[in-house]
Structure formats: C-alpha cells, structure tokens
Amino acid sequence: MAFVPFWLPHPCVTVYQASRATAALRGEDDSQLLGKGIALLIGVGIGVGIGVLIAPASGETQDDIANKVSEFSDKVRERAENRRTPP
C-alpha cells in the first residue's frame, strides 16, 4: 500500500466529488435544494417564535426587567430560607 499524505483527500471522496460535479454540469444534480430551503425556513420560523416569546413587552426598559429579576430572586431566597428553618 502506498503512502498517502494526511493532507490529501481519500481517493473515494475525490471520486464522489467528481461524480457530483459531473452530474451538476449535466443538470442531473439532486442536491435536495428544496429540502434544505424548507429546513432553513423552519429554522428561521422557530428562531422568530422564540424571539417573540422571550422579547420584553413594549415600553419595558432594562431597569424594569432588572427590578423584576431582583424581586423574583428575593422571593426564591425567602422561600429557600423558610424551608431551611424548622417550624
């Protein structure tokens, strides 16, 4: 078996790429472009949906959000302390 440097692609990969290129030039490419496009649209839709759910309400500032987070953490801390102390 001949030594093949690690930076050269495997011969099977090269043959596969050449056959795909030939098919694309002949117009026989089945790159599943429609499936990739649909997957992209689904991903964008999910991203927009999550953004809408997470985004702050209209007119809400960072200070308002920080105050709400602080109040929530205080409540959690109080409940944790109440559970630690026996009745």
PDB file of N, CA, C and O in Angstrom:
ATOM      1  N   MET A   1       0.851  -1.175   0.000  1.00  0.00           N
ATOM      2  CA  MET A   1       0.000   0.000   0.000  1.00  0.00           C
ATOM      3  C   MET A   1       0.892   1.232   0.000  1.00  0.00           C
ATOM      4  O   MET A   1       1.863   1.309   0.752  1.00  0.00           O
ATOM      5  N   ALA A   2       0.562   2.168  -0.828  1.00  0.00           N
ATOM      6  CA  ALA A   2       1.369   3.376  -0.986  1.00  0.00           C
ATOM      7  C   ALA A   2       1.049   4.363   0.125  1.00  0.00           C
ATOM      8  O   ALA A   2      -0.068   4.407   0.639  1.00  0.00           O
ATOM      9  N   PHE A   3       2.036   5.139   0.475  1.00  0.00           N
ATOM     10  CA  PHE A   3       1.858   6.177   1.490  1.00  0.00           C
ATOM     11  C   PHE A   3       1.098   7.344   0.881  1.00  0.00           C
ATOM     12  O   PHE A   3       1.467   7.850  -0.178  1.00  0.00           O
ATOM     13  N   VAL A   4       0.026   7.771   1.561  1.00  0.00           N
ATOM     14  CA  VAL A   4      -0.762   8.921   1.126  1.00  0.00           C
ATOM     15  C   VAL A   4      -0.676   9.967   2.227  1.00  0.00           C
ATOM     16  O   VAL A   4      -1.072   9.696   3.361  1.00  0.00           O
ATOM     17  N   PRO A   5      -0.173  11.142   1.922  1.00  0.00           N
ATOM     18  CA  PRO A   5      -0.069  12.182   2.950  1.00  0.00           C
ATOM     19  C   PRO A   5      -1.438  12.518   3.536  1.00  0.00           C
ATOM     20  O   PRO A   5      -2.449  12.458   2.837  1.00  0.00           O
ATOM     21  N   PHE A   6      -1.466  12.870   4.819  1.00  0.00           N
ATOM     22  CA  PHE A   6      -2.726  13.106   5.504  1.00  0.00           C
ATOM     23  C   PHE A   6      -3.487  14.306   4.947  1.00  0.00           C
ATOM     24  O   PHE A   6      -4.700  14.393   5.131  1.00  0.00           O
ATOM     25  N   TRP A   7      -2.810  15.229   4.272  1.00  0.00           N
ATOM     26  CA  TRP A   7      -3.490  16.418   3.778  1.00  0.00           C
ATOM     27  C   TRP A   7      -4.197  16.182   2.445  1.00  0.00           C
ATOM     28  O   TRP A   7      -4.942  17.046   1.981  1.00  0.00           O
ATOM     29  N   LEU A   8      -3.974  15.032   1.832  1.00  0.00           N
ATOM     30  CA  LEU A   8      -4.669  14.719   0.588  1.00  0.00           C
ATOM     31  C   LEU A   8      -5.972  13.990   0.914  1.00  0.00           C
ATOM     32  O   LEU A   8      -6.004  13.162   1.824  1.00  0.00           O
ATOM     33  N   PRO A   9      -7.040  14.287   0.183  1.00  0.00           N
ATOM     34  CA  PRO A   9      -8.303  13.599   0.457  1.00  0.00           C
ATOM     35  C   PRO A   9      -8.221  12.129   0.056  1.00  0.00           C
ATOM     36  O   PRO A   9      -7.414  11.738  -0.788  1.00  0.00           O
ATOM     37  N   HIS A  10      -9.063  11.341   0.672  1.00  0.00           N
ATOM     38  CA  HIS A  10      -9.145   9.923   0.345  1.00  0.00           C
ATOM     39  C   HIS A  10      -9.625   9.780  -1.099  1.00  0.00           C
ATOM     40  O   HIS A  10     -10.477  10.555  -1.534  1.00  0.00           O
ATOM     41  N   PRO A  11      -9.098   8.806  -1.855  1.00  0.00           N
ATOM     42  CA  PRO A  11      -9.500   8.669  -3.269  1.00  0.00           C
ATOM     43  C   PRO A  11     -10.999   8.489  -3.469  1.00  0.00           C
ATOM     44  O   PRO A  11     -11.544   8.971  -4.461  1.00  0.00           O
ATOM     45  N   CYS A  12     -11.674   7.809  -2.555  1.00  0.00           N
ATOM     46  CA  CYS A  12     -13.121   7.614  -2.701  1.00  0.00           C
ATOM     47  C   CYS A  12     -13.857   8.945  -2.618  1.00  0.00           C
ATOM     48  O   CYS A  12     -14.832   9.166  -3.337  1.00  0.00           O
ATOM     49  N   VAL A  13     -13.390   9.830  -1.741  1.00  0.00           N
ATOM     50  CA  VAL A  13     -14.010  11.145  -1.608  1.00  0.00           C
ATOM     51  C   VAL A  13     -13.825  11.930  -2.898  1.00  0.00           C
ATOM     52  O   VAL A  13     -14.753  12.586  -3.371  1.00  0.00           O
ATOM     53  N   THR A  14     -12.652  11.863  -3.453  1.00  0.00           N
ATOM     54  CA  THR A  14     -12.365  12.589  -4.691  1.00  0.00           C
ATOM     55  C   THR A  14     -13.245  12.095  -5.829  1.00  0.00           C
ATOM     56  O   THR A  14     -13.772  12.901  -6.596  1.00  0.00           O
ATOM     57  N   VAL A  15     -13.410  10.788  -5.951  1.00  0.00           N
ATOM     58  CA  VAL A  15     -14.260  10.213  -6.999  1.00  0.00           C
ATOM     59  C   VAL A  15     -15.707  10.639  -6.792  1.00  0.00           C
ATOM     60  O   VAL A  15     -16.400  10.969  -7.754  1.00  0.00           O
ATOM     61  N   TYR A  16     -16.168  10.633  -5.543  1.00  0.00           N
ATOM     62  CA  TYR A  16     -17.539  11.046  -5.248  1.00  0.00           C
ATOM     63  C   TYR A  16     -17.751  12.510  -5.625  1.00  0.00           C
ATOM     64  O   TYR A  16     -18.762  12.862  -6.234  1.00  0.00           O
ATOM     65  N   GLN A  17     -16.785  13.364  -5.256  1.00  0.00           N
ATOM     66  CA  GLN A  17     -16.917  14.782  -5.584  1.00  0.00           C
ATOM     67  C   GLN A  17     -16.902  15.002  -7.095  1.00  0.00           C
ATOM     68  O   GLN A  17     -17.635  15.848  -7.608  1.00  0.00           O
ATOM     69  N   ALA A  18     -16.086  14.260  -7.792  1.00  0.00           N
ATOM     70  CA  ALA A  18     -16.017  14.395  -9.247  1.00  0.00           C
ATOM     71  C   ALA A  18     -17.330  13.943  -9.886  1.00  0.00           C
ATOM     72  O   ALA A  18     -17.800  14.571 -10.835  1.00  0.00           O
ATOM     73  N   SER A  19     -17.917  12.878  -9.386  1.00  0.00           N
ATOM     74  CA  SER A  19     -19.176  12.410  -9.965  1.00  0.00           C
ATOM     75  C   SER A  19     -20.309  13.387  -9.676  1.00  0.00           C
ATOM     76  O   SER A  19     -21.194  13.580 -10.510  1.00  0.00           O
ATOM     77  N   ARG A  20     -20.284  14.000  -8.502  1.00  0.00           N
ATOM     78  CA  ARG A  20     -21.303  15.015  -8.195  1.00  0.00           C
ATOM     79  C   ARG A  20     -21.140  16.228  -9.088  1.00  0.00           C
ATOM     80  O   ARG A  20     -22.128  16.781  -9.572  1.00  0.00           O
ATOM     81  N   ALA A  21     -19.904  16.647  -9.313  1.00  0.00           N
ATOM     82  CA  ALA A  21     -19.649  17.803 -10.177  1.00  0.00           C
ATOM     83  C   ALA A  21     -20.101  17.512 -11.597  1.00  0.00           C
ATOM     84  O   ALA A  21     -20.702  18.368 -12.246  1.00  0.00           O
ATOM     85  N   THR A  22     -19.819  16.316 -12.084  1.00  0.00           N
ATOM     86  CA  THR A  22     -20.230  15.931 -13.436  1.00  0.00           C
ATOM     87  C   THR A  22     -21.752  15.937 -13.551  1.00  0.00           C
ATOM     88  O   THR A  22     -22.304  16.417 -14.541  1.00  0.00           O
ATOM     89  N   ALA A  23     -22.424  15.401 -12.532  1.00  0.00           N
ATOM     90  CA  ALA A  23     -23.891  15.370 -12.548  1.00  0.00           C
ATOM     91  C   ALA A  23     -24.461  16.782 -12.515  1.00  0.00           C
ATOM     92  O   ALA A  23     -25.459  17.066 -13.177  1.00  0.00           O
ATOM     93  N   ALA A  24     -23.836  17.663 -11.752  1.00  0.00           N
ATOM     94  CA  ALA A  24     -24.315  19.045 -11.679  1.00  0.00           C
ATOM     95  C   ALA A  24     -24.155  19.737 -13.027  1.00  0.00           C
ATOM     96  O   ALA A  24     -25.038  20.483 -13.453  1.00  0.00           O
ATOM     97  N   LEU A  25     -23.029  19.492 -13.701  1.00  0.00           N
ATOM     98  CA  LEU A  25     -22.807  20.110 -15.008  1.00  0.00           C
ATOM     99  C   LEU A  25     -23.787  19.592 -16.046  1.00  0.00           C
ATOM    100  O   LEU A  25     -24.155  20.316 -16.971  1.00  0.00           O
ATOM    101  N   ARG A  26     -24.206  18.364 -15.903  1.00  0.00           N
ATOM    102  CA  ARG A  26     -25.167  17.782 -16.843  1.00  0.00           C
ATOM    103  C   ARG A  26     -26.603  18.144 -16.489  1.00  0.00           C
ATOM    104  O   ARG A  26     -27.524  17.851 -17.251  1.00  0.00           O
ATOM    105  N   GLY A  27     -26.799  18.777 -15.340  1.00  0.00           N
ATOM    106  CA  GLY A  27     -28.155  19.125 -14.913  1.00  0.00           C
ATOM    107  C   GLY A  27     -28.859  17.993 -14.212  1.00  0.00           C
ATOM    108  O   GLY A  27     -30.083  18.016 -14.082  1.00  0.00           O
ATOM    109  N   GLU A  28     -28.126  17.012 -13.762  1.00  0.00           N
ATOM    110  CA  GLU A  28     -28.707  15.847 -13.100  1.00  0.00           C
ATOM    111  C   GLU A  28     -28.489  15.890 -11.586  1.00  0.00           C
ATOM    112  O   GLU A  28     -28.624  14.872 -10.907  1.00  0.00           O
ATOM    113  N   ASP A  29     -28.158  17.050 -11.070  1.00  0.00           N
ATOM    114  CA  ASP A  29     -27.824  17.172  -9.656  1.00  0.00           C
ATOM    115  C   ASP A  29     -29.086  17.032  -8.813  1.00  0.00           C
ATOM    116  O   ASP A  29     -30.081  17.710  -9.066  1.00  0.00           O
ATOM    117  N   ASP A  30     -29.048  16.158  -7.816  1.00  0.00           N
ATOM    118  CA  ASP A  30     -30.162  16.024  -6.875  1.00  0.00           C
ATOM    119  C   ASP A  30     -29.685  16.518  -5.507  1.00  0.00           C
ATOM    120  O   ASP A  30     -29.611  15.747  -4.551  1.00  0.00           O
ATOM    121  N   SER A  31     -29.368  17.785  -5.427  1.00  0.00           N
ATOM    122  CA  SER A  31     -28.793  18.353  -4.206  1.00  0.00           C
ATOM    123  C   SER A  31     -29.836  18.567  -3.118  1.00  0.00           C
ATOM    124  O   SER A  31     -29.508  19.035  -2.028  1.00  0.00           O
ATOM    125  N   GLN A  32     -31.063  18.236  -3.398  1.00  0.00           N
ATOM    126  CA  GLN A  32     -32.152  18.369  -2.436  1.00  0.00           C
ATOM    127  C   GLN A  32     -32.261  19.804  -1.945  1.00  0.00           C
ATOM    128  O   GLN A  32     -32.404  20.069  -0.752  1.00  0.00           O
ATOM    129  N   LEU A  33     -32.189  20.723  -2.905  1.00  0.00           N
ATOM    130  CA  LEU A  33     -32.247  22.140  -2.600  1.00  0.00           C
ATOM    131  C   LEU A  33     -33.570  22.506  -1.930  1.00  0.00           C
ATOM    132  O   LEU A  33     -33.599  23.341  -1.025  1.00  0.00           O
ATOM    133  N   LEU A  34     -34.652  21.889  -2.368  1.00  0.00           N
ATOM    134  CA  LEU A  34     -35.958  22.191  -1.783  1.00  0.00           C
ATOM    135  C   LEU A  34     -35.984  21.805  -0.308  1.00  0.00           C
ATOM    136  O   LEU A  34     -36.482  22.563   0.524  1.00  0.00           O
ATOM    137  N   GLY A  35     -35.453  20.637   0.019  1.00  0.00           N
ATOM    138  CA  GLY A  35     -35.423  20.190   1.413  1.00  0.00           C
ATOM    139  C   GLY A  35     -34.585  21.102   2.284  1.00  0.00           C
ATOM    140  O   GLY A  35     -34.948  21.395   3.424  1.00  0.00           O
ATOM    141  N   LYS A  36     -33.456  21.553   1.741  1.00  0.00           N
ATOM    142  CA  LYS A  36     -32.598  22.468   2.501  1.00  0.00           C
ATOM    143  C   LYS A  36     -33.281  23.813   2.696  1.00  0.00           C
ATOM    144  O   LYS A  36     -33.159  24.427   3.756  1.00  0.00           O
ATOM    145  N   GLY A  37     -33.991  24.265   1.686  1.00  0.00           N
ATOM    146  CA  GLY A  37     -34.712  25.533   1.791  1.00  0.00           C
ATOM    147  C   GLY A  37     -35.827  25.461   2.822  1.00  0.00           C
ATOM    148  O   GLY A  37     -36.037  26.396   3.594  1.00  0.00           O
ATOM    149  N   ILE A  38     -36.536  24.343   2.823  1.00  0.00           N
ATOM    150  CA  ILE A  38     -37.607  24.155   3.809  1.00  0.00           C
ATOM    151  C   ILE A  38     -37.020  24.099   5.215  1.00  0.00           C
ATOM    152  O   ILE A  38     -37.579  24.685   6.142  1.00  0.00           O
ATOM    153  N   ALA A  39     -35.892  23.394   5.383  1.00  0.00           N
ATOM    154  CA  ALA A  39     -35.249  23.321   6.698  1.00  0.00           C
ATOM    155  C   ALA A  39     -34.813  24.710   7.163  1.00  0.00           C
ATOM    156  O   ALA A  39     -34.934  25.036   8.344  1.00  0.00           O
ATOM    157  N   LEU A  40     -34.306  25.529   6.236  1.00  0.00           N
ATOM    158  CA  LEU A  40     -33.915  26.896   6.580  1.00  0.00           C
ATOM    159  C   LEU A  40     -35.127  27.702   7.038  1.00  0.00           C
ATOM    160  O   LEU A  40     -35.058  28.410   8.043  1.00  0.00           O
ATOM    161  N   LEU A  41     -36.222  27.600   6.316  1.00  0.00           N
ATOM    162  CA  LEU A  41     -37.432  28.344   6.689  1.00  0.00           C
ATOM    163  C   LEU A  41     -37.977  27.893   8.042  1.00  0.00           C
ATOM    164  O   LEU A  41     -38.437  28.715   8.834  1.00  0.00           O
ATOM    165  N   ILE A  42     -37.926  26.602   8.306  1.00  0.00           N
ATOM    166  CA  ILE A  42     -38.380  26.104   9.599  1.00  0.00           C
ATOM    167  C   ILE A  42     -37.492  26.654  10.714  1.00  0.00           C
ATOM    168  O   ILE A  42     -37.991  27.070  11.759  1.00  0.00           O
ATOM    169  N   GLY A  43     -36.180  26.657  10.491  1.00  0.00           N
ATOM    170  CA  GLY A  43     -35.253  27.197  11.491  1.00  0.00           C
ATOM    171  C   GLY A  43     -35.487  28.672  11.750  1.00  0.00           C
ATOM    172  O   GLY A  43     -35.465  29.117  12.898  1.00  0.00           O
ATOM    173  N   VAL A  44     -35.711  29.432  10.687  1.00  0.00           N
ATOM    174  CA  VAL A  44     -35.994  30.863  10.852  1.00  0.00           C
ATOM    175  C   VAL A  44     -37.299  31.052  11.611  1.00  0.00           C
ATOM    176  O   VAL A  44     -37.388  31.905  12.493  1.00  0.00           O
ATOM    177  N   GLY A  45     -38.306  30.265  11.275  1.00  0.00           N
ATOM    178  CA  GLY A  45     -39.592  30.360  11.978  1.00  0.00           C
ATOM    179  C   GLY A  45     -39.468  30.056  13.460  1.00  0.00           C
ATOM    180  O   GLY A  45     -40.056  30.748  14.291  1.00  0.00           O
ATOM    181  N   ILE A  46     -38.706  29.023  13.793  1.00  0.00           N
ATOM    182  CA  ILE A  46     -38.502  28.689  15.205  1.00  0.00           C
ATOM    183  C   ILE A  46     -37.755  29.818  15.910  1.00  0.00           C
ATOM    184  O   ILE A  46     -38.103  30.190  17.031  1.00  0.00           O
ATOM    185  N   GLY A  47     -36.728  30.364  15.257  1.00  0.00           N
ATOM    186  CA  GLY A  47     -35.981  31.472  15.848  1.00  0.00           C
ATOM    187  C   GLY A  47     -36.842  32.690  16.097  1.00  0.00           C
ATOM    188  O   GLY A  47     -36.744  33.315  17.154  1.00  0.00           O
ATOM    189  N   VAL A  48     -37.685  33.037  15.139  1.00  0.00           N
ATOM    190  CA  VAL A  48     -38.583  34.182  15.307  1.00  0.00           C
ATOM    191  C   VAL A  48     -39.575  33.913  16.436  1.00  0.00           C
ATOM    192  O   VAL A  48     -39.851  34.798  17.245  1.00  0.00           O
ATOM    193  N   GLY A  49     -40.106  32.703  16.490  1.00  0.00           N
ATOM    194  CA  GLY A  49     -41.054  32.360  17.553  1.00  0.00           C
ATOM    195  C   GLY A  49     -40.435  32.472  18.934  1.00  0.00           C
ATOM    196  O   GLY A  49     -41.050  33.019  19.850  1.00  0.00           O
ATOM    197  N   ILE A  50     -39.240  31.963  19.089  1.00  0.00           N
ATOM    198  CA  ILE A  50     -38.554  32.052  20.384  1.00  0.00           C
ATOM    199  C   ILE A  50     -38.251  33.513  20.712  1.00  0.00           C
ATOM    200  O   ILE A  50     -38.379  33.932  21.863  1.00  0.00           O
ATOM    201  N   GLY A  51     -37.853  34.285  19.708  1.00  0.00           N
ATOM    202  CA  GLY A  51     -37.578  35.702  19.933  1.00  0.00           C
ATOM    203  C   GLY A  51     -38.808  36.458  20.405  1.00  0.00           C
ATOM    204  O   GLY A  51     -38.715  37.321  21.278  1.00  0.00           O
ATOM    205  N   VAL A  52     -39.952  36.138  19.835  1.00  0.00           N
ATOM    206  CA  VAL A  52     -41.196  36.803  20.238  1.00  0.00           C
ATOM    207  C   VAL A  52     -41.572  36.411  21.662  1.00  0.00           C
ATOM    208  O   VAL A  52     -42.048  37.247  22.431  1.00  0.00           O
ATOM    209  N   LEU A  53     -41.364  35.155  22.014  1.00  0.00           N
ATOM    210  CA  LEU A  53     -41.700  34.709  23.373  1.00  0.00           C
ATOM    211  C   LEU A  53     -40.777  35.309  24.419  1.00  0.00           C
ATOM    212  O   LEU A  53     -41.219  35.599  25.531  1.00  0.00           O
ATOM    213  N   ILE A  54     -39.509  35.503  24.094  1.00  0.00           N
ATOM    214  CA  ILE A  54     -38.529  35.967  25.063  1.00  0.00           C
ATOM    215  C   ILE A  54     -38.449  37.491  25.118  1.00  0.00           C
ATOM    216  O   ILE A  54     -38.055  38.044  26.145  1.00  0.00           O
ATOM    217  N   ALA A  55     -38.806  38.170  24.057  1.00  0.00           N
ATOM    218  CA  ALA A  55     -38.650  39.623  23.986  1.00  0.00           C
ATOM    219  C   ALA A  55     -39.455  40.318  25.082  1.00  0.00           C
ATOM    220  O   ALA A  55     -40.539  39.861  25.443  1.00  0.00           O
ATOM    221  N   PRO A  56     -38.925  41.422  25.610  1.00  0.00           N
ATOM    222  CA  PRO A  56     -39.665  42.156  26.640  1.00  0.00           C
ATOM    223  C   PRO A  56     -40.898  42.839  26.048  1.00  0.00           C
ATOM    224  O   PRO A  56     -40.990  43.065  24.841  1.00  0.00           O
ATOM    225  N   ALA A  57     -41.832  43.155  26.926  1.00  0.00           N
ATOM    226  CA  ALA A  57     -43.064  43.811  26.488  1.00  0.00           C
ATOM    227  C   ALA A  57     -42.749  45.206  25.951  1.00  0.00           C
ATOM    228  O   ALA A  57     -41.701  45.776  26.253  1.00  0.00           O
ATOM    229  N   SER A  58     -43.646  45.735  25.172  1.00  0.00           N
ATOM    230  CA  SER A  58     -43.457  47.056  24.586  1.00  0.00           C
ATOM    231  C   SER A  58     -43.360  48.107  25.689  1.00  0.00           C
ATOM    232  O   SER A  58     -44.194  48.137  26.594  1.00  0.00           O
ATOM    233  N   GLY A  59     -42.351  48.961  25.615  1.00  0.00           N
ATOM    234  CA  GLY A  59     -42.175  50.028  26.600  1.00  0.00           C
ATOM    235  C   GLY A  59     -41.444  49.596  27.857  1.00  0.00           C
ATOM    236  O   GLY A  59     -41.206  50.415  28.745  1.00  0.00           O
ATOM    237  N   GLU A  60     -41.090  48.349  27.948  1.00  0.00           N
ATOM    238  CA  GLU A  60     -40.401  47.856  29.137  1.00  0.00           C
ATOM    239  C   GLU A  60     -38.904  48.116  28.978  1.00  0.00           C
ATOM    240  O   GLU A  60     -38.310  47.755  27.962  1.00  0.00           O
ATOM    241  N   THR A  61     -38.303  48.738  29.978  1.00  0.00           N
ATOM    242  CA  THR A  61     -36.892  49.065  29.892  1.00  0.00           C
ATOM    243  C   THR A  61     -36.051  48.011  30.596  1.00  0.00           C
ATOM    244  O   THR A  61     -36.577  47.117  31.259  1.00  0.00           O
ATOM    245  N   GLN A  62     -34.747  48.131  30.443  1.00  0.00           N
ATOM    246  CA  GLN A  62     -33.841  47.195  31.096  1.00  0.00           C
ATOM    247  C   GLN A  62     -33.939  47.324  32.612  1.00  0.00           C
ATOM    248  O   GLN A  62     -33.807  46.330  33.327  1.00  0.00           O
ATOM    249  N   ASP A  63     -34.165  48.525  33.102  1.00  0.00           N
ATOM    250  CA  ASP A  63     -34.300  48.716  34.550  1.00  0.00           C
ATOM    251  C   ASP A  63     -35.529  47.975  35.085  1.00  0.00           C
ATOM    252  O   ASP A  63     -35.476  47.363  36.152  1.00  0.00           O
ATOM    253  N   ASP A  64     -36.635  48.035  34.337  1.00  0.00           N
ATOM    254  CA  ASP A  64     -37.847  47.319  34.753  1.00  0.00           C
ATOM    255  C   ASP A  64     -37.585  45.811  34.815  1.00  0.00           C
ATOM    256  O   ASP A  64     -37.991  45.132  35.759  1.00  0.00           O
ATOM    257  N   ILE A  65     -36.914  45.316  33.810  1.00  0.00           N
ATOM    258  CA  ILE A  65     -36.605  43.885  33.768  1.00  0.00           C
ATOM    259  C   ILE A  65     -35.667  43.512  34.912  1.00  0.00           C
ATOM    260  O   ILE A  65     -35.855  42.480  35.556  1.00  0.00           O
ATOM    261  N   ALA A  66     -34.659  44.347  35.167  1.00  0.00           N
ATOM    262  CA  ALA A  66     -33.721  44.086  36.260  1.00  0.00           C
ATOM    263  C   ALA A  66     -34.450  44.084  37.600  1.00  0.00           C
ATOM    264  O   ALA A  66     -34.152  43.256  38.461  1.00  0.00           O
ATOM    265  N   ASN A  67     -35.396  44.994  37.788  1.00  0.00           N
ATOM    266  CA  ASN A  67     -36.169  45.025  39.042  1.00  0.00           C
ATOM    267  C   ASN A  67     -37.000  43.768  39.210  1.00  0.00           C
ATOM    268  O   ASN A  67     -37.078  43.216  40.308  1.00  0.00           O
ATOM    269  N   LYS A  68     -37.623  43.309  38.132  1.00  0.00           N
ATOM    270  CA  LYS A  68     -38.427  42.082  38.206  1.00  0.00           C
ATOM    271  C   LYS A  68     -37.563  40.875  38.545  1.00  0.00           C
ATOM    272  O   LYS A  68     -37.957  40.026  39.344  1.00  0.00           O
ATOM    273  N   VAL A  69     -36.377  40.803  37.932  1.00  0.00           N
ATOM    274  CA  VAL A  69     -35.470  39.693  38.217  1.00  0.00           C
ATOM    275  C   VAL A  69     -35.017  39.747  39.661  1.00  0.00           C
ATOM    276  O   VAL A  69     -34.931  38.710  40.320  1.00  0.00           O
ATOM    277  N   SER A  70     -34.725  40.932  40.165  1.00  0.00           N
ATOM    278  CA  SER A  70     -34.305  41.097  41.555  1.00  0.00           C
ATOM    279  C   SER A  70     -35.415  40.688  42.512  1.00  0.00           C
ATOM    280  O   SER A  70     -35.161  39.994  43.497  1.00  0.00           O
ATOM    281  N   GLU A  71     -36.643  41.113  42.230  1.00  0.00           N
ATOM    282  CA  GLU A  71     -37.782  40.732  43.074  1.00  0.00           C
ATOM    283  C   GLU A  71     -37.978  39.217  43.071  1.00  0.00           C
ATOM    284  O   GLU A  71     -38.222  38.614  44.116  1.00  0.00           O
ATOM    285  N   PHE A  72     -37.869  38.618  41.910  1.00  0.00           N
ATOM    286  CA  PHE A  72     -38.044  37.168  41.807  1.00  0.00           C
ATOM    287  C   PHE A  72     -36.965  36.436  42.601  1.00  0.00           C
ATOM    288  O   PHE A  72     -37.257  35.472  43.307  1.00  0.00           O
ATOM    289  N   SER A  73     -35.709  36.897  42.485  1.00  0.00           N
ATOM    290  CA  SER A  73     -34.627  36.233  43.220  1.00  0.00           C
ATOM    291  C   SER A  73     -34.803  36.408  44.720  1.00  0.00           C
ATOM    292  O   SER A  73     -34.476  35.503  45.487  1.00  0.00           O
ATOM    293  N   ASP A  74     -35.320  37.566  45.157  1.00  0.00           N
ATOM    294  CA  ASP A  74     -35.589  37.760  46.583  1.00  0.00           C
ATOM    295  C   ASP A  74     -36.653  36.786  47.079  1.00  0.00           C
ATOM    296  O   ASP A  74     -36.523  36.220  48.164  1.00  0.00           O
ATOM    297  N   LYS A  75     -37.708  36.590  46.279  1.00  0.00           N
ATOM    298  CA  LYS A  75     -38.760  35.643  46.655  1.00  0.00           C
ATOM    299  C   LYS A  75     -38.215  34.221  46.754  1.00  0.00           C
ATOM    300  O   LYS A  75     -38.545  33.486  47.684  1.00  0.00           O
ATOM    301  N   VAL A  76     -37.383  33.843  45.797  1.00  0.00           N
ATOM    302  CA  VAL A  76     -36.799  32.499  45.804  1.00  0.00           C
ATOM    303  C   VAL A  76     -35.916  32.337  47.024  1.00  0.00           C
ATOM    304  O   VAL A  76     -35.948  31.295  47.679  1.00  0.00           O
ATOM    305  N   ARG A  77     -35.123  33.359  47.337  1.00  0.00           N
ATOM    306  CA  ARG A  77     -34.235  33.309  48.504  1.00  0.00           C
ATOM    307  C   ARG A  77     -35.041  33.166  49.798  1.00  0.00           C
ATOM    308  O   ARG A  77     -34.672  32.386  50.675  1.00  0.00           O
ATOM    309  N   GLU A  78     -36.152  33.926  49.920  1.00  0.00           N
ATOM    310  CA  GLU A  78     -37.001  33.850  51.112  1.00  0.00           C
ATOM    311  C   GLU A  78     -37.598  32.460  51.268  1.00  0.00           C
ATOM    312  O   GLU A  78     -37.616  31.905  52.366  1.00  0.00           O
ATOM    313  N   ARG A  79     -38.084  31.903  50.171  1.00  0.00           N
ATOM    314  CA  ARG A  79     -38.673  30.550  50.252  1.00  0.00           C
ATOM    315  C   ARG A  79     -37.627  29.510  50.622  1.00  0.00           C
ATOM    316  O   ARG A  79     -37.911  28.573  51.367  1.00  0.00           O
ATOM    317  N   ALA A  80     -36.431  29.674  50.106  1.00  0.00           N
ATOM    318  CA  ALA A  80     -35.361  28.725  50.436  1.00  0.00           C
ATOM    319  C   ALA A  80     -35.004  28.830  51.912  1.00  0.00           C
ATOM    320  O   ALA A  80     -34.753  27.811  52.556  1.00  0.00           O
ATOM    321  N   GLU A  81     -34.977  30.051  52.464  1.00  0.00           N
ATOM    322  CA  GLU A  81     -34.680  30.229  53.882  1.00  0.00           C
ATOM    323  C   GLU A  81     -35.787  29.663  54.743  1.00  0.00           C
ATOM    324  O   GLU A  81     -35.520  29.078  55.792  1.00  0.00           O
ATOM    325  N   ASN A  82     -37.041  29.830  54.310  1.00  0.00           N
ATOM    326  CA  ASN A  82     -38.182  29.283  55.084  1.00  0.00           C
ATOM    327  C   ASN A  82     -38.148  27.771  55.113  1.00  0.00           C
ATOM    328  O   ASN A  82     -38.564  27.170  56.103  1.00  0.00           O
ATOM    329  N   ARG A  83     -37.671  27.144  54.066  1.00  0.00           N
ATOM    330  CA  ARG A  83     -37.595  25.688  54.045  1.00  0.00           C
ATOM    331  C   ARG A  83     -36.458  25.170  54.925  1.00  0.00           C
ATOM    332  O   ARG A  83     -36.544  24.062  55.454  1.00  0.00           O
ATOM    333  N   ARG A  84     -35.407  25.951  55.085  1.00  0.00           N
ATOM    334  CA  ARG A  84     -34.278  25.521  55.898  1.00  0.00           C
ATOM    335  C   ARG A  84     -34.573  25.571  57.385  1.00  0.00           C
ATOM    336  O   ARG A  84     -34.119  24.719  58.148  1.00  0.00           O
ATOM    337  N   THR A  85     -35.339  26.578  57.793  1.00  0.00           N
ATOM    338  CA  THR A  85     -35.620  26.704  59.234  1.00  0.00           C
ATOM    339  C   THR A  85     -36.760  25.779  59.606  1.00  0.00           C
ATOM    340  O   THR A  85     -37.826  25.820  58.991  1.00  0.00           O
ATOM    341  N   PRO A  86     -36.538  24.938  60.620  1.00  0.00           N
ATOM    342  CA  PRO A  86     -37.628  24.023  61.056  1.00  0.00           C
ATOM    343  C   PRO A  86     -38.721  24.809  61.775  1.00  0.00           C
ATOM    344  O   PRO A  86     -38.439  25.833  62.397  1.00  0.00           O
ATOM    345  N   PRO A  87     -39.958  24.341  61.695  1.00  0.00           N
ATOM    346  CA  PRO A  87     -41.085  25.062  62.326  1.00  0.00           C
ATOM    347  C   PRO A  87     -41.057  25.031  63.823  1.00  0.00           C
ATOM    348  O   PRO A  87     -41.940  25.595  64.469  1.00  0.00           O
TER     349      PRO A  87
END
